[in-house]
Amino acid sequence: MSGTEPHPPAPHAPPVTRAGMVLGVRRVSVLLPGIIVFAVAFGAAAAAKGMTLPETLLMSGLVYGGVSQLVAMELWRPEWTWGAIAGLTVVTATVNARMILQGAALQPWFAHYPKRLNAFHLFFYTDANWLIGTRYHDEGGRDLGVLIGAGLALWVVWVLATIPGHVLGALVSDPRRYGIDLVMPIFFAAMIVPMWRGRRAAVPWLVAGFVALVTAKLVEGYAFIIAGSLAGALTGAFRDDAA
């Protein structure tokens, strides 16, 4: 005997089922009208910047950055320098950095699955996936198919809806004109309400919102996303340690 104790077996990962994928599509379906309009808006913005339809589809399909793609269009240049590329990279990375915290929040669930499967479904990981996955996991669900189904549905709709946007041009270039920009906040609010855990658990959310609003007033750009996320995460961590 070597004197060392054997490692305990890793927890068995729950199966990924077709029923879970269908459930994911159903849960994300409420978002699809808003996603379509935003994808159309991106396609129109890309056309206005001189991007061809294949280039636009490649950006939607491979980058799949949602809001960060619209931000990129605001900074798009007919001619590029290394400085402009670096600036665009920093801005889009800042907007998307929230996904690091969102992914970490569900890591204990993902950890039971093979790395290849996680690499696949995390390509389609979005804010909507995080919220749907968090609520589903809190309800006791463990089928990763829910995230896969929701992510695939959103990705397909996003890419396909880019086409009419590019063809129609600037017809829906500003979602705020039609109030479509409220779809995501309303959806998030409706999904978060059932996750209410009392006043103590609400403190990190309130801190995150306050810091984000103050940062948005003081700093131009999208730094408020990171500032609010970090403030909320740190507040939650310190309160848990003090409990």
C-alpha positions as CSV (number, residue, x, y, z in Angstrom):
1,M,0.0,0.0,0.0
2,S,1.2,3.5,-0.8
3,G,-0.5,5.1,2.2
4,T,-2.6,7.4,0.1
5,E,-6.3,7.2,0.0
6,P,-8.1,6.9,-3.4
7,H,-9.8,10.0,-4.7
8,P,-13.6,9.9,-4.4
9,P,-15.4,9.3,-7.7
10,A,-16.5,12.4,-9.6
11,P,-20.2,13.1,-9.4
12,H,-22.1,11.7,-12.3
13,A,-23.3,14.3,-14.8
14,P,-27.0,14.3,-15.4
15,P,-27.9,13.3,-19.0
16,V,-28.4,15.9,-21.7
17,T,-31.9,15.2,-23.1
18,R,-34.0,16.3,-26.0
19,A,-36.8,17.2,-23.6
20,G,-34.4,19.6,-21.9
21,M,-33.4,21.3,-25.1
22,V,-37.1,21.7,-26.0
23,L,-37.7,23.3,-22.6
24,G,-34.8,25.7,-23.2
25,V,-36.4,26.7,-26.5
26,R,-39.7,27.3,-24.8
27,R,-38.3,29.4,-22.0
28,V,-36.3,31.6,-24.3
29,S,-39.1,32.0,-26.9
30,V,-40.4,35.1,-25.1
31,L,-37.2,36.8,-26.0
32,L,-37.2,36.0,-29.7
33,P,-39.3,39.1,-30.9
34,G,-36.8,41.4,-29.3
35,I,-33.8,39.5,-30.5
36,I,-35.2,39.6,-34.1
37,V,-35.5,43.4,-33.9
38,F,-32.0,43.9,-32.5
39,A,-30.6,41.5,-35.2
40,V,-32.4,43.5,-37.8
41,A,-30.9,46.7,-36.3
42,F,-27.4,45.2,-36.4
43,G,-27.9,44.2,-40.0
44,A,-29.0,47.7,-41.0
45,A,-26.1,49.3,-39.1
46,A,-23.6,46.9,-40.8
47,A,-25.1,47.8,-44.2
48,A,-24.8,51.5,-43.5
49,K,-21.1,51.0,-42.6
50,G,-20.4,49.3,-46.0
51,M,-20.2,45.7,-44.8
52,T,-21.3,43.1,-47.3
53,L,-24.0,40.6,-46.4
54,P,-21.5,37.6,-46.1
55,E,-19.3,39.8,-43.9
56,T,-22.3,40.7,-41.7
57,L,-23.5,37.1,-41.4
58,L,-20.0,36.0,-40.5
59,M,-19.8,38.6,-37.7
60,S,-23.2,37.5,-36.4
61,G,-22.4,33.8,-36.6
62,L,-18.8,33.8,-35.3
63,V,-18.7,36.8,-33.0
64,Y,-22.2,36.4,-31.8
65,G,-21.8,39.3,-29.4
66,G,-25.3,40.9,-29.4
67,V,-25.0,44.3,-27.8
68,S,-21.2,44.4,-28.4
69,Q,-21.8,44.0,-32.2
70,L,-24.0,47.1,-32.1
71,V,-21.4,48.9,-30.1
72,A,-18.7,47.9,-32.6
73,M,-20.8,49.4,-35.4
74,E,-20.8,52.7,-33.6
75,L,-17.0,52.6,-33.7
76,W,-16.6,51.1,-37.2
77,R,-14.2,52.9,-39.5
78,P,-13.8,52.8,-43.3
79,E,-10.1,52.6,-42.8
80,W,-8.4,51.0,-39.8
81,T,-5.3,51.6,-37.8
82,W,-3.8,49.5,-35.1
83,G,-4.9,52.1,-32.5
84,A,-8.5,51.9,-33.8
85,I,-8.4,48.1,-33.7
86,A,-7.1,48.2,-30.1
87,G,-9.8,50.7,-29.0
88,L,-12.5,48.6,-30.6
89,T,-11.1,45.4,-28.9
90,V,-11.1,47.1,-25.5
91,V,-14.6,48.4,-25.8
92,T,-16.1,45.1,-26.9
93,A,-14.1,43.1,-24.4
94,T,-15.4,45.5,-21.7
95,V,-19.0,45.0,-22.8
96,N,-18.6,41.2,-22.9
97,A,-16.6,40.8,-19.7
98,R,-19.8,40.4,-17.7
99,M,-19.9,36.9,-19.2
100,I,-16.9,35.9,-17.0
101,L,-18.9,36.5,-13.9
102,Q,-22.1,34.9,-15.3
103,G,-20.2,31.8,-16.4
104,A,-18.5,31.5,-13.0
105,A,-21.9,31.7,-11.3
106,L,-23.0,28.4,-13.0
107,Q,-19.5,26.7,-13.0
108,P,-20.5,24.2,-10.3
109,W,-23.2,23.0,-12.6
110,F,-21.0,22.9,-15.7
111,A,-18.1,21.2,-14.0
112,H,-19.8,17.8,-14.1
113,Y,-19.8,17.7,-17.9
114,P,-16.9,17.0,-20.3
115,K,-14.8,20.0,-21.4
116,R,-15.7,19.5,-25.1
117,L,-19.4,19.7,-24.3
118,N,-18.9,22.8,-22.2
119,A,-16.8,24.4,-24.9
120,F,-19.6,23.8,-27.4
121,H,-22.5,25.2,-25.4
122,L,-20.5,28.1,-23.9
123,F,-20.1,29.4,-27.5
124,F,-23.9,30.1,-27.5
125,Y,-23.9,31.4,-23.9
126,T,-25.7,34.7,-23.5
127,D,-27.3,36.9,-20.8
128,A,-30.6,35.1,-21.5
129,N,-28.9,31.7,-21.1
130,W,-27.4,32.8,-17.8
131,L,-30.7,34.0,-16.4
132,I,-32.7,31.0,-17.7
133,G,-30.0,28.6,-16.4
134,T,-29.8,30.3,-13.0
135,R,-33.5,30.1,-12.4
136,Y,-33.8,26.5,-13.8
137,H,-30.9,25.4,-11.6
138,D,-32.4,27.1,-8.5
139,E,-35.6,25.2,-9.2
140,G,-33.7,21.9,-9.0
141,G,-33.1,21.3,-12.7
142,R,-29.9,19.8,-13.8
143,D,-30.4,18.9,-17.5
144,L,-27.8,20.9,-19.5
145,G,-30.0,20.5,-22.5
146,V,-32.0,23.5,-21.3
147,L,-29.0,25.8,-21.9
148,I,-28.0,24.1,-25.2
149,G,-31.6,24.4,-26.6
150,A,-32.0,28.0,-25.5
151,G,-28.5,29.0,-26.9
152,L,-29.0,27.3,-30.2
153,A,-32.4,28.9,-30.7
154,L,-31.1,32.3,-30.0
155,W,-28.1,31.9,-32.2
156,V,-30.1,30.7,-35.2
157,V,-32.7,33.5,-34.9
158,W,-29.9,36.1,-34.4
159,V,-28.0,35.0,-37.6
160,L,-31.1,34.7,-39.8
161,A,-32.7,37.9,-38.6
162,T,-29.5,39.7,-39.6
163,I,-30.4,39.1,-43.3
164,P,-33.5,41.3,-43.5
165,G,-31.8,44.0,-41.5
166,H,-29.0,44.2,-44.0
167,V,-31.4,44.1,-47.0
168,L,-33.8,46.6,-45.6
169,G,-31.1,49.0,-44.5
170,A,-31.8,51.5,-41.8
171,L,-35.6,50.8,-41.5
172,V,-35.2,49.7,-37.8
173,S,-31.8,51.2,-37.1
174,D,-32.9,52.6,-33.7
175,P,-34.8,50.1,-31.5
176,R,-35.4,52.8,-28.9
177,R,-37.7,54.6,-31.4
178,Y,-40.2,51.7,-31.0
179,G,-39.5,50.9,-27.4
180,I,-37.9,47.6,-28.3
181,D,-34.9,48.3,-26.1
182,L,-37.2,47.7,-23.1
183,V,-37.8,44.1,-24.1
184,M,-34.6,42.8,-22.5
185,P,-34.9,44.7,-19.2
186,I,-38.6,43.7,-18.8
187,F,-37.7,40.1,-19.5
188,F,-34.9,40.1,-17.0
189,A,-37.1,41.7,-14.3
190,A,-39.8,39.1,-14.8
191,M,-37.3,36.3,-14.6
192,I,-35.6,37.7,-11.5
193,V,-38.7,38.2,-9.4
194,P,-39.3,34.5,-8.7
195,M,-35.6,34.3,-7.5
196,W,-36.3,36.7,-4.6
197,R,-34.6,35.5,-1.4
198,G,-35.4,38.4,0.9
199,R,-33.9,41.8,1.7
200,R,-30.5,40.5,2.5
201,A,-30.0,38.8,-0.8
202,A,-31.2,41.9,-2.6
203,V,-28.4,44.1,-1.3
204,P,-25.8,43.0,-4.0
205,W,-28.3,43.7,-6.7
206,L,-29.1,47.2,-5.3
207,V,-25.3,48.0,-5.0
208,A,-24.7,46.8,-8.6
209,G,-27.5,48.9,-9.9
210,F,-26.4,52.0,-8.0
211,V,-22.8,51.7,-9.0
212,A,-23.7,51.1,-12.6
213,L,-26.0,54.2,-12.7
214,V,-23.3,56.4,-11.1
215,T,-20.6,55.1,-13.4
216,A,-22.8,55.7,-16.5
217,K,-23.2,59.3,-15.4
218,L,-19.6,59.9,-14.8
219,V,-17.8,57.8,-17.4
220,E,-18.6,57.7,-21.1
221,G,-18.9,54.3,-22.8
222,Y,-19.8,50.9,-21.3
223,A,-17.6,50.8,-18.2
224,F,-20.8,50.9,-16.1
225,I,-21.4,47.2,-17.0
226,I,-18.2,46.0,-15.5
227,A,-18.3,48.5,-12.5
228,G,-21.8,47.4,-11.6
229,S,-21.1,43.7,-12.0
230,L,-17.9,43.8,-9.9
231,A,-19.5,45.9,-7.2
232,G,-22.4,43.5,-6.9
233,A,-20.2,40.4,-6.9
234,L,-17.9,41.9,-4.2
235,T,-20.8,42.9,-2.1
236,G,-22.3,39.5,-2.3
237,A,-18.9,37.8,-1.5
238,F,-18.2,40.0,1.6
239,R,-21.8,39.5,2.9
240,D,-21.5,35.7,2.5
241,D,-18.1,35.7,4.4
242,A,-19.6,37.8,7.2
243,A,-22.7,35.6,7.5
